[in-house]
Amino acid sequence: MDVNDIIKVMNAQNEKASSLSLSKGGFEGWLQAELWYHLNINKGESTEREVKYPNSLTYCDLVCDATMTKPAQWVEVKAYGIFRDGDEPRFLDGVAADVMKIDGKPADASGSVYLVVPKAISDKVEALIMRRGWTNFNRKDSVYAYIYYADI
């Protein structure tokens, strides 16, 4: 899985994505379920949702199985809905918790963290990312949202 998979899901269902980001809750869960569907059905990759981290009580959003050429990939996804506007510090605290969580992945696995932020409310999130000094996150544009991502 990479950032282009998120862009394909977001762009293919732009109307649904933009509508759900305006709802109270559901945007992040919808995106994770759509990514699971895209990866398993469209790309034929074996991917599971909500996999328990080893030696932990926490769960990973998506785990893409290993292949002959790449290790398993543990993926955390955060989506920032419009009703979270003004709640940027707490949202990014959740992202920081996901970064710490993904450190608990198996030693032979790779890890990635993705943030999906609607462009209309992205300024405050991006400013706070900069203030926190999170230089390991890259940004990619989709039609409707920015996707910030980092390999951990």
MARSEMI-854122 format. One line per 2 residues: their letters; for each residue x negated, y negated, z of N, C-alpha, C, O. Coordinates in steps of 0.02 Angstrom, whole numbers. Atoms other than C-alpha are relative to their C-alpha. Layout:
A> X,Y,Z,X,Y,Z,X,Y,Z,X,Y,Z ~ ... .
REM end
This chain:
MD> -42,59,0,0,0,0,-44,-62,0,-97,-63,32 ~ 35,63,-2,-58,-176,-34,51,-57,-6,111,-45,-9 .
VN> -44,59,0,12,-352,-41,46,-2,-61,101,-29,-57 ~ -43,-1,60,79,-323,-217,63,41,10,113,27,-22 .
DI> -60,-39,-14,200,-193,-150,52,-44,35,112,-39,21 ~ -47,46,-34,277,-324,-35,28,-50,-51,88,-64,-50 .
IK> -23,47,50,286,-447,-179,51,33,-46,102,1,-63 ~ -48,-34,43,374,-318,-289,67,7,34,119,-5,4 .
VM> -63,-7,-37,504,-284,-155,34,-67,8,95,-72,-3 ~ -30,67,-11,531,-469,-117,26,-28,-66,81,-56,-68 .
NA> -21,28,64,540,-519,-301,58,39,-31,102,9,-62 ~ -53,-42,29,650,-372,-353,67,-14,33,120,-6,2 .
QN> -62,12,-37,777,-418,-220,-2,-70,31,13,-79,89 ~ 9,68,-24,748,-604,-206,62,-28,33,57,-59,86 .
EK> -62,26,-29,930,-647,-173,13,32,68,32,-3,116 ~ -11,-34,-64,945,-516,-36,-51,-23,51,-34,-35,109 .
AS> 53,21,-46,778,-565,41,13,-70,26,7,-83,86 ~ -12,69,-22,821,-750,45,61,-3,44,62,-42,92 .
SL> -60,-1,-42,994,-713,117,-15,28,69,5,0,120 ~ 15,-31,-64,928,-597,253,-46,-42,43,-42,-40,104 .
SL> 44,43,-40,794,-721,304,39,-56,33,14,-89,78 ~ -43,51,-30,938,-839,345,45,29,55,80,-8,89 .
SK> -43,-31,-50,1024,-713,458,-37,3,67,-97,-6,71 ~ 30,-10,-66,995,-689,643,-18,73,7,24,114,24 .
GG> 24,-69,-5,891,-532,642,11,39,-64,53,21,-105 ~ -10,-45,56,875,-394,515,-49,-8,-57,-60,40,-95 .
FE> 44,12,57,752,-473,392,-61,47,3,-78,78,-48 ~ 60,-41,-7,599,-380,459,16,74,-9,-20,110,-44 .
GW> -20,-70,7,688,-213,475,18,18,-71,1,71,-96 ~ -18,-10,69,761,-230,301,-63,6,-43,-68,52,-85 .
LQ> 61,0,40,590,-269,227,-39,65,11,-64,94,-37 ~ 36,-62,-14,509,-120,313,35,60,-34,1,103,-62 .
AE> -37,-55,32,647,-3,251,-7,-2,-76,-16,50,-108 ~ 8,7,72,634,-72,74,-71,19,-22,-80,48,-75 .
LW> 69,-20,16,445,-50,77,-7,76,2,-38,106,-42 ~ 0,-73,-5,468,130,135,29,30,-64,1,76,-94 .
YH> -33,-26,60,588,160,-10,-44,-10,-62,-53,36,-101 ~ 43,16,58,474,74,-137,-60,47,-3,-76,75,-55 .
LN> 61,-41,-2,320,171,-81,16,73,-13,-20,106,-50 ~ -17,-71,7,405,341,-69,33,16,-66,14,64,-100 .
IN> -41,-16,58,529,335,-212,-30,-28,-65,-37,9,-114 ~ 25,31,62,456,213,-339,-73,19,-14,-91,30,-72 .
KG> 71,-14,11,270,248,-313,-19,73,14,-73,95,-4 ~ 14,-70,-15,281,428,-252,-52,11,53,-84,63,55 .
ES> 48,-6,-55,171,395,-100,37,26,61,95,7,73 ~ -30,-26,-61,206,488,60,-10,-51,56,-66,-63,78 .
TE> 3,53,-50,248,353,188,53,13,53,109,33,37 ~ -47,-9,-56,330,365,360,8,-66,36,-37,-108,37 .
RE> -13,59,-42,411,231,468,-3,20,73,11,78,91 ~ -1,-8,-72,391,210,655,-37,62,24,-8,107,54 .
VK> 44,-55,-21,246,327,686,-35,-20,65,-62,-75,70 ~ 30,15,-66,183,337,865,-76,-3,-6,-108,40,-37 .
YP> 73,5,-3,6,276,891,-27,54,46,5,71,96 ~ 30,-50,-44,-110,407,966,-13,-30,69,-35,-87,75 .
NS> 14,20,-69,-123,395,1155,32,-66,19,2,-106,56 ~ -33,64,-12,3,253,1162,76,11,2,101,63,-20 .
LT> -73,-1,0,187,217,1190,28,-44,-56,88,-54,-60 ~ -21,46,53,192,100,1039,3,36,-67,-26,90,-76 .
YC> -11,-30,66,240,135,859,-23,-47,-55,-20,-108,-48 ~ 22,37,59,171,81,691,57,-4,-50,94,45,-59 .
DL> -55,11,47,291,9,561,-1,50,-57,50,82,-72 ~ 7,-44,58,227,111,413,-68,35,2,-118,4,19 .
VC> 63,-36,7,96,246,391,2,35,-68,44,77,-81 ~ 7,-29,67,43,290,214,-51,56,5,-108,45,27 .
DA> 44,-58,-6,-32,464,205,-65,-7,-39,-69,-44,-88 ~ 65,-2,33,-211,495,157,6,37,-67,48,80,-75 .
TM> 6,-36,63,-255,550,-19,-73,24,-6,-113,13,39 ~ 69,-23,11,-411,629,-92,-50,-57,-3,-109,-48,12 .
TK> 46,56,10,-483,456,-124,5,-55,52,-36,-101,53 ~ -6,53,-51,-423,352,24,29,27,65,67,75,64 .
PA> -25,-23,-64,-389,372,210,73,-22,11,99,-63,-26 ~ -68,22,-18,-217,355,290,-3,-75,16,-53,-100,41 .
QW> -4,72,-13,-162,173,303,56,-13,50,114,6,37 ~ -48,20,-51,-74,109,459,16,-73,-12,-29,-115,-16 .
VE> -21,67,21,28,-47,421,50,-29,49,99,3,68 ~ -47,39,-41,112,-176,532,26,-58,-43,-12,-91,-78 .
VK> -33,52,40,237,-297,451,40,-45,47,79,-22,88 ~ -40,49,-36,306,-456,527,33,-46,-52,1,-68,-99 .
AY> -37,45,45,440,-560,440,31,-56,41,63,-44,92 ~ -21,60,-37,482,-737,495,64,-26,-32,62,-55,-86 .
GI> -64,24,25,665,-779,473,12,-73,18,-20,-100,63 ~ -14,72,-8,737,-955,464,22,-17,72,9,-72,95 .
FR> -23,15,-68,816,-941,638,-57,1,50,-48,-17,108 ~ 59,2,-44,641,-921,710,-36,-67,-7,-85,-80,28 .
DG> 31,66,9,598,-1097,648,-4,-35,67,46,-41,102 ~ 12,31,-65,523,-1186,798,-29,49,50,-49,30,105 .
DE> 24,-53,-45,468,-1021,875,-66,30,-27,-81,88,-15 ~ 61,-24,32,303,-1009,781,-50,30,49,-79,82,34 .
PR> 50,-29,-45,191,-982,934,18,71,22,-25,115,24 ~ -20,-67,-22,292,-832,994,-4,50,-58,-23,107,-48 .
FL> 5,-43,59,302,-761,817,-73,21,-10,-87,81,-20 ~ 70,-16,10,112,-771,800,-29,39,58,-77,76,50 .
DG> 20,-43,-56,91,-698,974,18,73,-15,-19,118,2 ~ -20,-67,22,187,-548,905,-47,28,-52,-62,88,-52 .
VA> 49,-21,50,68,-541,758,-65,20,34,-95,71,18 ~ 61,-16,-36,-80,-545,877,7,67,37,-40,106,40 .
AD> -13,-64,-33,-1,-401,974,-4,57,-51,-30,111,-35 ~ 5,-52,52,15,-303,810,-73,12,-20,-92,69,-33 .
VM> 71,-8,16,-169,-335,772,-34,43,54,-74,87,39 ~ 28,-39,-54,-214,-266,943,26,72,-2,-11,119,10 .
KI> -31,-67,4,-93,-120,920,-35,42,-54,-49,101,-43 ~ 28,-38,56,-169,-70,753,-71,24,14,-95,70,-19 .
DG> 66,-25,-22,-338,-52,837,6,71,28,-43,107,33 ~ -12,-67,-27,-259,106,912,12,53,-53,27,111,-36 .
KP> -9,-49,54,-245,190,741,-55,53,4,-106,41,36 ~ 53,-50,1,-344,350,713,-65,-30,-30,-62,-73,-73 .
AD> 65,28,20,-530,316,687,-13,8,-75,-48,-33,-104 ~ 13,-11,72,-527,386,510,52,-33,-45,53,-21,-105 .
AS> -52,34,38,-380,276,455,-18,-73,-11,-58,-102,25 ~ 6,72,10,-373,102,382,62,-33,29,112,0,43 .
GS> -57,37,-28,-258,-33,449,9,-67,-34,-39,-99,-55 ~ -16,65,31,-169,-185,378,58,-32,38,102,2,64 .
VY> -54,39,-30,-60,-322,450,24,-50,-52,-16,-85,-83 ~ -31,45,49,62,-420,341,50,-45,35,89,-22,77 .
LV> -49,49,-23,160,-578,382,37,-26,-61,5,-46,-110 ~ -40,26,55,303,-630,268,36,-61,27,74,-57,75 .
VP> -28,64,-24,355,-812,286,32,-36,-59,-1,-51,-108 ~ -33,38,53,486,-901,179,-37,-66,-12,-55,-101,36 .
KA> 36,62,17,404,-1046,87,32,-62,32,-4,-108,51 ~ -35,59,-25,537,-1167,149,-19,-18,72,-13,-76,92 .
IS> 18,14,-69,477,-1151,329,-72,21,16,-88,36,74 ~ 68,-27,-9,296,-1100,304,-50,-49,29,-101,-28,56 .
DK> 50,50,-20,208,-1264,348,-23,9,73,-82,9,87 ~ 17,-6,-72,216,-1242,538,-38,64,14,-85,64,54 .
VE> 34,-64,-11,165,-1059,531,-72,-5,-25,-119,16,9 ~ 68,5,28,17,-1096,417,-44,-46,43,-102,-30,54 .
AL> 39,45,-42,-39,-1242,526,-22,35,64,-79,26,86 ~ 18,-36,-61,-35,-1132,680,-50,55,-13,-93,68,29 .
IM> 50,-50,18,-131,-994,592,-68,-33,-3,-118,-6,21 ~ 64,37,5,-266,-1123,554,-25,-21,69,-84,-14,85 .
RR> 20,21,-67,-265,-1192,732,-27,58,42,-71,49,84 ~ 23,-58,-37,-288,-1017,800,-65,29,-29,-95,73,1 .
GW> 63,-23,29,-437,-991,685,4,69,-31,-46,105,-33 ~ -9,-66,30,-366,-837,600,-23,-1,-72,18,0,-118 .
TN> 28,5,67,-481,-845,451,-1,67,-37,-16,69,-97 ~ 0,-66,33,-466,-658,416,64,13,-40,68,63,-76 .
FN> -63,-8,38,-290,-681,344,-6,-36,-67,-26,-94,-70 ~ -5,29,67,-273,-710,157,74,-16,-12,117,9,23 .
RK> -69,17,17,-117,-785,78,12,14,-74,-29,-3,-117 ~ -21,-12,69,-27,-729,-79,72,-25,-7,112,-17,39 .
DS> -67,27,12,127,-810,-156,45,52,-33,23,91,-75 ~ -52,-33,38,287,-725,-207,49,-55,-20,38,-113,-4 .
VY> -48,50,23,437,-813,-283,28,-39,59,35,-100,57 ~ -38,28,-55,519,-845,-116,-42,-11,64,-27,-55,104 .
AY> 37,1,-64,388,-817,21,-75,2,-12,-99,19,-66 ~ 71,-11,-2,206,-821,64,-12,64,39,23,78,88 .
IY> 19,-60,-36,127,-658,118,-71,-11,24,-117,-20,-16 ~ 66,5,-31,-19,-672,239,-19,71,17,22,109,42 .
YA> 19,-70,-12,-120,-513,254,-73,4,20,-115,-36,0 ~ 69,-13,-22,-275,-444,336,-9,75,8,35,110,33 .
DI> 18,-69,-13,-360,-275,336,-38,1,66,-84,-39,77 ~ 29,-4,-68,-407,-225,511,-44,61,6,-73,74,59 .
REM end
